[in-house]
Amino acid sequence: MPAKSKAQQMAAGAALSAKRGETKKSELKGASKEMYESMSEKQLEEFAETKRKSLPYKKD
């Protein structure tokens, strides 16, 4: 499932980085922290690899 906004894509990227051990879990905030806890690495990869060019910054 692709990300629906740039903010969602960036949050997924941050959560994925923490899942892989590249950043600390304690550095996560808000949506990225929730994504880290509730999504698998595979799901986070799908969100994070979405191209951002045509996405809105925030989804209403």
PyMOL Python script that loads the backbone (N, CA, C, O; Angstrom):
from pymol import cmd

cmd.read_pdbstr("""\
ATOM      1  N   MET A   1       0.843  -1.167   0.000  1.00  0.00           N
ATOM      2  CA  MET A   1       0.000   0.000   0.000  1.00  0.00           C
ATOM      3  C   MET A   1       0.896   1.241   0.000  1.00  0.00           C
ATOM      4  O   MET A   1       1.723   1.386   0.900  1.00  0.00           O
ATOM      5  N   PRO A   2       0.761   2.115  -0.953  1.00  0.00           N
ATOM      6  CA  PRO A   2       1.600   3.313  -1.000  1.00  0.00           C
ATOM      7  C   PRO A   2       1.139   4.373   0.004  1.00  0.00           C
ATOM      8  O   PRO A   2      -0.017   4.382   0.426  1.00  0.00           O
ATOM      9  N   ALA A   3       2.044   5.249   0.371  1.00  0.00           N
ATOM     10  CA  ALA A   3       1.723   6.360   1.266  1.00  0.00           C
ATOM     11  C   ALA A   3       0.782   7.326   0.555  1.00  0.00           C
ATOM     12  O   ALA A   3       0.820   7.450  -0.669  1.00  0.00           O
ATOM     13  N   LYS A   4      -0.051   7.999   1.313  1.00  0.00           N
ATOM     14  CA  LYS A   4      -1.019   8.935   0.745  1.00  0.00           C
ATOM     15  C   LYS A   4      -0.580  10.389   0.857  1.00  0.00           C
ATOM     16  O   LYS A   4      -1.225  11.273   0.293  1.00  0.00           O
ATOM     17  N   SER A   5       0.516  10.650   1.581  1.00  0.00           N
ATOM     18  CA  SER A   5       1.031  12.010   1.701  1.00  0.00           C
ATOM     19  C   SER A   5       2.536  11.970   1.946  1.00  0.00           C
ATOM     20  O   SER A   5       3.095  10.934   2.308  1.00  0.00           O
ATOM     21  N   LYS A   6       3.182  13.121   1.741  1.00  0.00           N
ATOM     22  CA  LYS A   6       4.621  13.212   1.972  1.00  0.00           C
ATOM     23  C   LYS A   6       4.933  12.999   3.448  1.00  0.00           C
ATOM     24  O   LYS A   6       5.926  12.355   3.787  1.00  0.00           O
ATOM     25  N   ALA A   7       4.097  13.534   4.323  1.00  0.00           N
ATOM     26  CA  ALA A   7       4.309  13.391   5.758  1.00  0.00           C
ATOM     27  C   ALA A   7       4.255  11.917   6.167  1.00  0.00           C
ATOM     28  O   ALA A   7       5.064  11.463   6.976  1.00  0.00           O
ATOM     29  N   GLN A   8       3.310  11.181   5.610  1.00  0.00           N
ATOM     30  CA  GLN A   8       3.181   9.756   5.919  1.00  0.00           C
ATOM     31  C   GLN A   8       4.398   8.991   5.396  1.00  0.00           C
ATOM     32  O   GLN A   8       4.894   8.086   6.067  1.00  0.00           O
ATOM     33  N   GLN A   9       4.870   9.339   4.228  1.00  0.00           N
ATOM     34  CA  GLN A   9       6.022   8.677   3.643  1.00  0.00           C
ATOM     35  C   GLN A   9       7.275   8.933   4.477  1.00  0.00           C
ATOM     36  O   GLN A   9       8.074   8.021   4.690  1.00  0.00           O
ATOM     37  N   MET A  10       7.449  10.158   4.947  1.00  0.00           N
ATOM     38  CA  MET A  10       8.617  10.485   5.762  1.00  0.00           C
ATOM     39  C   MET A  10       8.553   9.804   7.132  1.00  0.00           C
ATOM     40  O   MET A  10       9.574   9.345   7.644  1.00  0.00           O
ATOM     41  N   ALA A  11       7.362   9.737   7.724  1.00  0.00           N
ATOM     42  CA  ALA A  11       7.196   9.058   9.013  1.00  0.00           C
ATOM     43  C   ALA A  11       7.525   7.574   8.874  1.00  0.00           C
ATOM     44  O   ALA A  11       8.155   6.990   9.756  1.00  0.00           O
ATOM     45  N   ALA A  12       7.101   6.967   7.775  1.00  0.00           N
ATOM     46  CA  ALA A  12       7.394   5.556   7.535  1.00  0.00           C
ATOM     47  C   ALA A  12       8.900   5.346   7.367  1.00  0.00           C
ATOM     48  O   ALA A  12       9.443   4.347   7.838  1.00  0.00           O
ATOM     49  N   GLY A  13       9.564   6.267   6.709  1.00  0.00           N
ATOM     50  CA  GLY A  13      11.008   6.181   6.544  1.00  0.00           C
ATOM     51  C   GLY A  13      11.736   6.250   7.878  1.00  0.00           C
ATOM     52  O   GLY A  13      12.697   5.515   8.100  1.00  0.00           O
ATOM     53  N   ALA A  14      11.287   7.124   8.759  1.00  0.00           N
ATOM     54  CA  ALA A  14      11.895   7.242  10.082  1.00  0.00           C
ATOM     55  C   ALA A  14      11.663   5.969  10.899  1.00  0.00           C
ATOM     56  O   ALA A  14      12.576   5.484  11.566  1.00  0.00           O
ATOM     57  N   ALA A  15      10.450   5.432  10.846  1.00  0.00           N
ATOM     58  CA  ALA A  15      10.133   4.203  11.571  1.00  0.00           C
ATOM     59  C   ALA A  15      10.937   3.028  11.026  1.00  0.00           C
ATOM     60  O   ALA A  15      11.417   2.193  11.793  1.00  0.00           O
ATOM     61  N   LEU A  16      11.082   2.962   9.727  1.00  0.00           N
ATOM     62  CA  LEU A  16      11.855   1.890   9.097  1.00  0.00           C
ATOM     63  C   LEU A  16      13.321   1.965   9.522  1.00  0.00           C
ATOM     64  O   LEU A  16      13.946   0.938   9.786  1.00  0.00           O
ATOM     65  N   SER A  17      13.858   3.155   9.588  1.00  0.00           N
ATOM     66  CA  SER A  17      15.235   3.344  10.022  1.00  0.00           C
ATOM     67  C   SER A  17      15.429   2.827  11.452  1.00  0.00           C
ATOM     68  O   SER A  17      16.442   2.197  11.755  1.00  0.00           O
ATOM     69  N   ALA A  18      14.474   3.092  12.311  1.00  0.00           N
ATOM     70  CA  ALA A  18      14.555   2.615  13.691  1.00  0.00           C
ATOM     71  C   ALA A  18      14.401   1.093  13.755  1.00  0.00           C
ATOM     72  O   ALA A  18      15.076   0.436  14.548  1.00  0.00           O
ATOM     73  N   LYS A  19      13.517   0.531  12.926  1.00  0.00           N
ATOM     74  CA  LYS A  19      13.337  -0.932  12.894  1.00  0.00           C
ATOM     75  C   LYS A  19      14.623  -1.625  12.502  1.00  0.00           C
ATOM     76  O   LYS A  19      14.937  -2.698  13.019  1.00  0.00           O
ATOM     77  N   ARG A  20      15.364  -1.025  11.601  1.00  0.00           N
ATOM     78  CA  ARG A  20      16.609  -1.610  11.112  1.00  0.00           C
ATOM     79  C   ARG A  20      17.790  -1.331  12.036  1.00  0.00           C
ATOM     80  O   ARG A  20      18.885  -1.849  11.816  1.00  0.00           O
ATOM     81  N   GLY A  21      17.574  -0.512  13.071  1.00  0.00           N
ATOM     82  CA  GLY A  21      18.634  -0.215  14.018  1.00  0.00           C
ATOM     83  C   GLY A  21      19.545   0.917  13.606  1.00  0.00           C
ATOM     84  O   GLY A  21      20.595   1.119  14.216  1.00  0.00           O
ATOM     85  N   GLU A  22      19.167   1.657  12.585  1.00  0.00           N
ATOM     86  CA  GLU A  22      19.998   2.758  12.095  1.00  0.00           C
ATOM     87  C   GLU A  22      19.829   4.007  12.954  1.00  0.00           C
ATOM     88  O   GLU A  22      20.750   4.818  13.057  1.00  0.00           O
ATOM     89  N   THR A  23      18.661   4.168  13.571  1.00  0.00           N
ATOM     90  CA  THR A  23      18.412   5.258  14.511  1.00  0.00           C
ATOM     91  C   THR A  23      17.794   4.665  15.767  1.00  0.00           C
ATOM     92  O   THR A  23      17.351   3.516  15.770  1.00  0.00           O
ATOM     93  N   LYS A  24      17.766   5.449  16.827  1.00  0.00           N
ATOM     94  CA  LYS A  24      17.220   4.973  18.090  1.00  0.00           C
ATOM     95  C   LYS A  24      15.704   5.110  18.120  1.00  0.00           C
ATOM     96  O   LYS A  24      15.149   6.073  17.591  1.00  0.00           O
ATOM     97  N   LYS A  25      15.044   4.149  18.738  1.00  0.00           N
ATOM     98  CA  LYS A  25      13.591   4.200  18.868  1.00  0.00           C
ATOM     99  C   LYS A  25      13.175   5.423  19.684  1.00  0.00           C
ATOM    100  O   LYS A  25      12.111   5.993  19.444  1.00  0.00           O
ATOM    101  N   SER A  26      13.991   5.821  20.630  1.00  0.00           N
ATOM    102  CA  SER A  26      13.673   6.962  21.492  1.00  0.00           C
ATOM    103  C   SER A  26      13.634   8.290  20.730  1.00  0.00           C
ATOM    104  O   SER A  26      13.090   9.274  21.231  1.00  0.00           O
ATOM    105  N   GLU A  27      14.202   8.321  19.534  1.00  0.00           N
ATOM    106  CA  GLU A  27      14.193   9.537  18.717  1.00  0.00           C
ATOM    107  C   GLU A  27      12.884   9.708  17.943  1.00  0.00           C
ATOM    108  O   GLU A  27      12.625  10.785  17.406  1.00  0.00           O
ATOM    109  N   LEU A  28      12.064   8.667  17.881  1.00  0.00           N
ATOM    110  CA  LEU A  28      10.810   8.728  17.135  1.00  0.00           C
ATOM    111  C   LEU A  28       9.758   9.506  17.905  1.00  0.00           C
ATOM    112  O   LEU A  28       9.717   9.478  19.135  1.00  0.00           O
ATOM    113  N   LYS A  29       8.898  10.209  17.149  1.00  0.00           N
ATOM    114  CA  LYS A  29       7.803  10.977  17.741  1.00  0.00           C
ATOM    115  C   LYS A  29       6.549  10.784  16.900  1.00  0.00           C
ATOM    116  O   LYS A  29       6.632  10.489  15.708  1.00  0.00           O
ATOM    117  N   GLY A  30       5.409  10.949  17.513  1.00  0.00           N
ATOM    118  CA  GLY A  30       4.135  10.976  16.806  1.00  0.00           C
ATOM    119  C   GLY A  30       3.856   9.769  15.945  1.00  0.00           C
ATOM    120  O   GLY A  30       3.916   8.629  16.407  1.00  0.00           O
ATOM    121  N   ALA A  31       3.546  10.030  14.676  1.00  0.00           N
ATOM    122  CA  ALA A  31       3.129   8.979  13.740  1.00  0.00           C
ATOM    123  C   ALA A  31       4.228   7.945  13.503  1.00  0.00           C
ATOM    124  O   ALA A  31       3.942   6.755  13.369  1.00  0.00           O
ATOM    125  N   SER A  32       5.477   8.391  13.452  1.00  0.00           N
ATOM    126  CA  SER A  32       6.555   7.433  13.200  1.00  0.00           C
ATOM    127  C   SER A  32       6.692   6.448  14.358  1.00  0.00           C
ATOM    128  O   SER A  32       7.011   5.279  14.139  1.00  0.00           O
ATOM    129  N   LYS A  33       6.458   6.902  15.574  1.00  0.00           N
ATOM    130  CA  LYS A  33       6.528   6.013  16.737  1.00  0.00           C
ATOM    131  C   LYS A  33       5.394   4.985  16.695  1.00  0.00           C
ATOM    132  O   LYS A  33       5.602   3.808  16.992  1.00  0.00           O
ATOM    133  N   GLU A  34       4.200   5.439  16.325  1.00  0.00           N
ATOM    134  CA  GLU A  34       3.060   4.528  16.204  1.00  0.00           C
ATOM    135  C   GLU A  34       3.291   3.509  15.083  1.00  0.00           C
ATOM    136  O   GLU A  34       2.975   2.329  15.236  1.00  0.00           O
ATOM    137  N   MET A  35       3.840   3.969  13.965  1.00  0.00           N
ATOM    138  CA  MET A  35       4.123   3.069  12.847  1.00  0.00           C
ATOM    139  C   MET A  35       5.157   2.027  13.249  1.00  0.00           C
ATOM    140  O   MET A  35       5.027   0.854  12.899  1.00  0.00           O
ATOM    141  N   TYR A  36       6.180   2.447  13.982  1.00  0.00           N
ATOM    142  CA  TYR A  36       7.227   1.529  14.424  1.00  0.00           C
ATOM    143  C   TYR A  36       6.623   0.380  15.232  1.00  0.00           C
ATOM    144  O   TYR A  36       7.001  -0.778  15.054  1.00  0.00           O
ATOM    145  N   GLU A  37       5.687   0.706  16.115  1.00  0.00           N
ATOM    146  CA  GLU A  37       5.106  -0.286  17.012  1.00  0.00           C
ATOM    147  C   GLU A  37       4.063  -1.171  16.333  1.00  0.00           C
ATOM    148  O   GLU A  37       3.897  -2.327  16.721  1.00  0.00           O
ATOM    149  N   SER A  38       3.365  -0.656  15.338  1.00  0.00           N
ATOM    150  CA  SER A  38       2.227  -1.396  14.801  1.00  0.00           C
ATOM    151  C   SER A  38       2.443  -2.032  13.419  1.00  0.00           C
ATOM    152  O   SER A  38       1.615  -2.829  12.978  1.00  0.00           O
ATOM    153  N   MET A  39       3.531  -1.697  12.738  1.00  0.00           N
ATOM    154  CA  MET A  39       3.730  -2.187  11.377  1.00  0.00           C
ATOM    155  C   MET A  39       4.988  -3.046  11.273  1.00  0.00           C
ATOM    156  O   MET A  39       5.946  -2.872  12.026  1.00  0.00           O
ATOM    157  N   SER A  40       4.959  -3.977  10.319  1.00  0.00           N
ATOM    158  CA  SER A  40       6.133  -4.815  10.065  1.00  0.00           C
ATOM    159  C   SER A  40       7.128  -4.051   9.198  1.00  0.00           C
ATOM    160  O   SER A  40       6.801  -3.013   8.623  1.00  0.00           O
ATOM    161  N   GLU A  41       8.334  -4.574   9.114  1.00  0.00           N
ATOM    162  CA  GLU A  41       9.361  -3.938   8.290  1.00  0.00           C
ATOM    163  C   GLU A  41       8.934  -3.914   6.823  1.00  0.00           C
ATOM    164  O   GLU A  41       9.191  -2.936   6.121  1.00  0.00           O
ATOM    165  N   LYS A  42       8.291  -4.968   6.360  1.00  0.00           N
ATOM    166  CA  LYS A  42       7.813  -5.052   4.972  1.00  0.00           C
ATOM    167  C   LYS A  42       6.784  -3.950   4.686  1.00  0.00           C
ATOM    168  O   LYS A  42       6.850  -3.289   3.650  1.00  0.00           O
ATOM    169  N   GLN A  43       5.840  -3.760   5.606  1.00  0.00           N
ATOM    170  CA  GLN A  43       4.827  -2.722   5.423  1.00  0.00           C
ATOM    171  C   GLN A  43       5.472  -1.339   5.399  1.00  0.00           C
ATOM    172  O   GLN A  43       5.108  -0.495   4.580  1.00  0.00           O
ATOM    173  N   LEU A  44       6.418  -1.110   6.289  1.00  0.00           N
ATOM    174  CA  LEU A  44       7.104   0.180   6.329  1.00  0.00           C
ATOM    175  C   LEU A  44       7.882   0.430   5.048  1.00  0.00           C
ATOM    176  O   LEU A  44       7.929   1.562   4.566  1.00  0.00           O
ATOM    177  N   GLU A  45       8.492  -0.610   4.489  1.00  0.00           N
ATOM    178  CA  GLU A  45       9.205  -0.461   3.222  1.00  0.00           C
ATOM    179  C   GLU A  45       8.270  -0.001   2.118  1.00  0.00           C
ATOM    180  O   GLU A  45       8.625   0.867   1.319  1.00  0.00           O
ATOM    181  N   GLU A  46       7.067  -0.584   2.070  1.00  0.00           N
ATOM    182  CA  GLU A  46       6.104  -0.212   1.033  1.00  0.00           C
ATOM    183  C   GLU A  46       5.702   1.256   1.152  1.00  0.00           C
ATOM    184  O   GLU A  46       5.587   1.951   0.143  1.00  0.00           O
ATOM    185  N   PHE A  47       5.489   1.728   2.369  1.00  0.00           N
ATOM    186  CA  PHE A  47       5.137   3.139   2.566  1.00  0.00           C
ATOM    187  C   PHE A  47       6.316   4.044   2.232  1.00  0.00           C
ATOM    188  O   PHE A  47       6.154   5.059   1.555  1.00  0.00           O
ATOM    189  N   ALA A  48       7.490   3.677   2.703  1.00  0.00           N
ATOM    190  CA  ALA A  48       8.662   4.540   2.551  1.00  0.00           C
ATOM    191  C   ALA A  48       9.152   4.643   1.111  1.00  0.00           C
ATOM    192  O   ALA A  48       9.748   5.657   0.746  1.00  0.00           O
ATOM    193  N   GLU A  49       8.923   3.629   0.281  1.00  0.00           N
ATOM    194  CA  GLU A  49       9.425   3.682  -1.092  1.00  0.00           C
ATOM    195  C   GLU A  49       8.502   4.425  -2.046  1.00  0.00           C
ATOM    196  O   GLU A  49       8.823   4.546  -3.228  1.00  0.00           O
ATOM    197  N   THR A  50       7.373   4.923  -1.574  1.00  0.00           N
ATOM    198  CA  THR A  50       6.453   5.691  -2.406  1.00  0.00           C
ATOM    199  C   THR A  50       7.136   6.957  -2.924  1.00  0.00           C
ATOM    200  O   THR A  50       7.786   7.667  -2.156  1.00  0.00           O
ATOM    201  N   LYS A  51       6.997   7.238  -4.195  1.00  0.00           N
ATOM    202  CA  LYS A  51       7.546   8.459  -4.784  1.00  0.00           C
ATOM    203  C   LYS A  51       6.761   9.654  -4.253  1.00  0.00           C
ATOM    204  O   LYS A  51       5.531   9.622  -4.216  1.00  0.00           O
ATOM    205  N   ARG A  52       7.461  10.700  -3.843  1.00  0.00           N
ATOM    206  CA  ARG A  52       6.806  11.848  -3.218  1.00  0.00           C
ATOM    207  C   ARG A  52       6.399  12.947  -4.187  1.00  0.00           C
ATOM    208  O   ARG A  52       5.666  13.858  -3.804  1.00  0.00           O
ATOM    209  N   LYS A  53       6.847  12.884  -5.409  1.00  0.00           N
ATOM    210  CA  LYS A  53       6.642  13.987  -6.348  1.00  0.00           C
ATOM    211  C   LYS A  53       5.181  14.417  -6.482  1.00  0.00           C
ATOM    212  O   LYS A  53       4.899  15.616  -6.460  1.00  0.00           O
ATOM    213  N   SER A  54       4.265  13.498  -6.618  1.00  0.00           N
ATOM    214  CA  SER A  54       2.869  13.871  -6.864  1.00  0.00           C
ATOM    215  C   SER A  54       2.000  13.839  -5.602  1.00  0.00           C
ATOM    216  O   SER A  54       0.784  14.007  -5.695  1.00  0.00           O
ATOM    217  N   LEU A  55       2.592  13.628  -4.438  1.00  0.00           N
ATOM    218  CA  LEU A  55       1.812  13.557  -3.204  1.00  0.00           C
ATOM    219  C   LEU A  55       1.620  14.915  -2.562  1.00  0.00           C
ATOM    220  O   LEU A  55       2.510  15.761  -2.640  1.00  0.00           O
ATOM    221  N   PRO A  56       0.477  15.147  -1.927  1.00  0.00           N
ATOM    222  CA  PRO A  56       0.316  16.376  -1.137  1.00  0.00           C
ATOM    223  C   PRO A  56       1.136  16.256   0.148  1.00  0.00           C
ATOM    224  O   PRO A  56       1.457  15.143   0.563  1.00  0.00           O
ATOM    225  N   TYR A  57       1.485  17.386   0.791  1.00  0.00           N
ATOM    226  CA  TYR A  57       2.251  17.274   2.021  1.00  0.00           C
ATOM    227  C   TYR A  57       1.437  16.595   3.112  1.00  0.00           C
ATOM    228  O   TYR A  57       1.933  15.708   3.806  1.00  0.00           O
ATOM    229  N   LYS A  58       0.182  17.015   3.260  1.00  0.00           N
ATOM    230  CA  LYS A  58      -0.698  16.405   4.257  1.00  0.00           C
ATOM    231  C   LYS A  58      -1.988  15.971   3.595  1.00  0.00           C
ATOM    232  O   LYS A  58      -2.476  16.637   2.682  1.00  0.00           O
ATOM    233  N   LYS A  59      -2.531  14.881   4.037  1.00  0.00           N
ATOM    234  CA  LYS A  59      -3.816  14.378   3.543  1.00  0.00           C
ATOM    235  C   LYS A  59      -4.899  14.833   4.501  1.00  0.00           C
ATOM    236  O   LYS A  59      -4.811  14.581   5.702  1.00  0.00           O
ATOM    237  N   ASP A  60      -5.918  15.500   3.986  1.00  0.00           N
ATOM    238  CA  ASP A  60      -7.011  15.993   4.851  1.00  0.00           C
ATOM    239  C   ASP A  60      -7.888  14.877   5.342  1.00  0.00           C
ATOM    240  O   ASP A  60      -8.846  15.122   6.075  1.00  0.00           O
TER     241      ASP A  60
END
""", "prot")
cmd.dss("prot")
cmd.show_as("cartoon", "prot")
cmd.util.cbc("prot")
cmd.orient("prot")
